[in-house]
Amino acid sequence: RMPSMTGVEFLEKAQKSHPETLRILLTGYTDIDSVIAAVNQGQIYRYLSKPWDSVDLSNTVDQAIEKYEISKELKKKNIELAKALNDLKSLDKAKSNFMILINHELKTPLTSILSFVGLLNESPLDDEQKLFVNRIQRGADKLKNIIDDVLLIVRAETHHLKAQMSPVSFENIEELLNADVKNVLGYKHQDIAKKDMGSKVLADKELIRQVLNRLIHNAAKFGHDNTQILIGENRNENE
């Protein structure tokens, strides 16, 4: 109760000019109206009445400093999080642009190459020409598989991947394998052995195809010659 303004009015002004400051009110007037006004208008951290206890006052100041430091650290972390969020948004945009680049700048000309290779295969060729065309075909197919894998990953990470669910059977799993995988299996004289593969599952056939081709290709590539690759079905009790 100062001559020109009350302590509550002073703290209210301080709150506006220094909003991050923690305010502690020391007063000899303990009526409830003063407390309510101090909390509502001055937004004080603590209210201490005179005569105060020195230990309580010291603890109150220590706690206020700790809270202030935590608030300052939290503000710093929020700024860092906001920056990280902006970086992620920029990364997502870069991934989307990369997906467009891959799709148009690589996949489109590759489709033309595969089309002309198909036409060459239908033309009369000597043995050497067939060998060259076959190598072009294998290289283009391999590049197409890599592009498809990259596009799949980017679409998944940018949430553009939409699964087309349908019943998929693994009984004739050989039909899901691409030419590159079949070539590796043939070159290494490897066979696929199936165990309990009669049932159907609800999945995206193209995604399953890509996963299977990648798994079997790796198994064939790093497996020994003249061996079998075992593929089995395993269901848990809740399915």
C-alpha positions in Angstrom: 0.0 0.0 0.0 2.4 2.6 -1.3 1.4 6.3 -1.6 0.9 6.4 -5.4 0.1 2.7 -6.2 -0.4 -0.6 -4.4 2.0 -3.5 -4.6 -0.6 -5.4 -6.7 -0.6 -2.5 -9.2 3.2 -2.4 -9.3 3.3 -6.2 -9.9 0.7 -5.9 -12.6 2.8 -3.3 -14.5 5.9 -5.4 -14.0 4.1 -8.4 -15.5 3.4 -6.4 -18.6 6.9 -5.0 -19.0 8.8 -8.2 -17.9 6.5 -11.2 -18.5 9.2 -13.8 -17.9 10.0 -12.5 -14.4 8.7 -14.5 -11.5 7.0 -12.2 -9.0 6.9 -12.7 -5.2 4.7 -10.5 -3.0 5.8 -9.6 0.5 3.2 -7.8 2.5 1.9 -7.2 6.0 -1.7 -7.1 4.8 -3.1 -10.6 4.7 -6.7 -10.0 3.8 -8.1 -12.4 1.2 -8.9 -9.6 -1.2 -5.2 -8.6 -1.5 -4.3 -12.2 -2.1 -6.9 -12.7 -4.8 -5.9 -9.4 -6.5 -2.2 -10.3 -6.4 -2.8 -13.7 -8.0 -5.3 -12.5 -10.6 -3.8 -9.1 -11.6 -0.1 -9.4 -10.6 0.1 -13.1 -11.5 2.5 -13.7 -8.6 4.5 -16.9 -8.1 4.2 -16.8 -4.3 2.6 -14.7 -1.5 4.5 -14.3 1.8 3.2 -12.3 4.7 5.2 -10.4 7.2 6.9 -11.3 9.4 8.2 -14.0 7.1 10.3 -17.0 8.0 13.8 -16.6 6.7 14.2 -20.2 5.7 10.8 -20.1 4.0 11.8 -16.9 2.1 15.2 -18.5 1.1 13.5 -21.6 -0.2 10.9 -19.6 -2.0 13.6 -17.6 -3.9 15.5 -20.8 -4.7 12.4 -22.5 -6.0 11.6 -19.4 -8.1 15.1 -19.4 -9.6 14.8 -23.0 -10.4 11.4 -22.5 -12.1 12.8 -19.6 -14.0 15.7 -21.6 -15.3 13.4 -24.5 -16.2 11.1 -22.1 -18.1 14.1 -20.6 -19.9 15.3 -24.1 -20.9 11.8 -25.1 -22.0 11.6 -22.0 -24.2 15.0 -22.8 -25.7 13.8 -26.4 -26.4 10.6 -25.2 -27.9 12.6 -23.0 -30.3 14.8 -26.0 -31.2 11.7 -28.2 -31.7 10.2 -25.5 -33.9 13.4 -25.4 -36.0 13.5 -29.2 -36.2 9.9 -29.2 -37.3 10.6 -26.7 -40.1 13.6 -28.8 -41.1 11.4 -31.9 -41.3 8.9 -30.0 -43.4 11.7 -28.9 -45.7 13.0 -32.5 -45.8 9.5 -33.8 -46.7 9.3 -31.2 -49.5 12.7 -32.2 -50.7 11.6 -35.9 -50.7 8.5 -35.0 -52.7 10.5 -33.1 -55.2 13.0 -36.0 -55.4 10.1 -38.4 -56.0 8.8 -36.2 -58.9 12.4 -36.0 -60.3 12.8 -39.7 -60.2 9.4 -40.4 -61.7 9.7 -38.0 -64.6 13.4 -37.7 -65.3 14.4 -41.3 -64.9 11.3 -43.5 -65.1 9.9 -41.9 -68.3 13.1 -42.4 -70.4 13.6 -45.8 -68.9 10.1 -46.8 -70.1 11.1 -45.7 -73.6 14.3 -47.9 -73.4 12.3 -50.9 -72.3 9.8 -50.4 -75.1 12.5 -50.3 -77.8 14.3 -53.3 -76.3 11.0 -55.1 -76.6 10.8 -54.2 -80.2 14.4 -55.3 -80.8 13.6 -58.7 -79.2 10.9 -59.2 -81.8 13.3 -58.4 -84.7 15.5 -60.9 -86.4 18.8 -60.8 -84.6 22.1 -62.7 -84.8 23.5 -64.3 -81.7 25.8 -61.4 -80.8 23.0 -58.9 -81.2 20.7 -61.1 -79.0 23.4 -61.1 -76.4 23.7 -57.3 -76.4 19.9 -56.8 -76.3 19.6 -59.3 -73.5 22.2 -57.3 -71.5 20.4 -54.1 -72.1 17.2 -55.7 -71.0 18.7 -57.0 -67.8 20.3 -53.7 -67.0 17.1 -51.7 -67.7 15.1 -54.2 -65.6 17.5 -53.9 -62.7 17.4 -50.1 -62.9 13.6 -50.1 -63.0 13.5 -52.3 -59.9 15.8 -49.8 -58.1 13.7 -46.8 -59.1 10.5 -48.6 -58.0 12.1 -49.4 -54.6 13.3 -45.7 -54.2 9.8 -44.4 -55.1 8.2 -46.9 -52.7 10.4 -45.7 -49.8 9.9 -42.0 -50.6 6.1 -42.4 -50.9 6.0 -44.2 -47.6 8.1 -41.6 -45.8 6.1 -38.7 -47.2 2.8 -40.5 -46.4 1.8 -40.7 -50.1 1.7 -44.5 -50.1 -1.8 -45.9 -50.3 -2.2 -49.7 -50.0 -4.6 -51.4 -52.3 -5.7 -54.3 -50.1 -6.9 -57.6 -51.7 -6.5 -61.4 -50.9 -3.0 -62.5 -51.8 -2.0 -66.2 -52.1 1.6 -67.4 -51.8 0.9 -70.8 -53.1 2.3 -69.9 -56.5 5.0 -67.6 -55.2 7.2 -68.1 -58.3 4.6 -65.9 -60.2 5.5 -63.0 -57.9 9.2 -63.1 -58.7 10.8 -60.8 -61.2 13.3 -61.8 -63.9 16.3 -60.5 -62.0 15.5 -62.8 -59.0 14.8 -65.7 -61.2 18.2 -65.2 -63.0 20.1 -65.2 -59.7 18.3 -68.4 -58.6 19.1 -70.0 -61.9 22.7 -68.9 -61.9 23.3 -70.3 -58.4 21.2 -73.4 -59.0 19.0 -72.6 -56.1 15.4 -73.7 -55.5 12.6 -72.3 -53.4 11.0 -74.7 -50.9 7.6 -73.8 -49.5 6.1 -74.8 -46.2 2.4 -74.3 -45.3 1.9 -71.6 -47.9 -1.7 -72.5 -48.9 -3.7 -69.7 -47.2 -4.4 -66.2 -48.4 -3.7 -62.9 -46.6 -5.2 -59.5 -47.0 -2.4 -57.3 -48.4 -1.3 -55.0 -51.2 -0.1 -57.4 -53.9 2.5 -55.0 -55.4 4.0 -54.1 -52.1 4.2 -57.8 -51.1 5.8 -58.5 -54.5 8.5 -55.9 -53.9 9.2 -57.2 -50.4 9.4 -60.8 -51.5 11.6 -60.0 -54.4 14.0 -58.1 -52.2 14.1 -60.8 -49.5 14.6 -63.7 -51.9 17.1 -61.8 -54.0 19.2 -61.2 -50.9 18.8 -64.8 -49.7 19.9 -66.0 -53.2 22.8 -63.6 -53.5 24.3 -64.4 -50.1 23.4 -68.1 -50.0 25.5 -71.0 -51.2 25.2 -72.6 -54.6 23.0 -75.7 -55.0 20.9 -74.9 -51.9 17.2 -74.3 -51.1 15.6 -71.1 -49.9 12.8 -72.0 -47.4 9.8 -69.8 -47.3 7.1 -70.7 -44.7 4.0 -69.3 -43.2 3.8 -68.6 -39.5 0.6 -67.3 -37.9 0.3 -66.3 -34.3 -2.7 -67.4 -32.2 -4.5 -64.0 -32.4 -4.7 -64.1 -36.3 
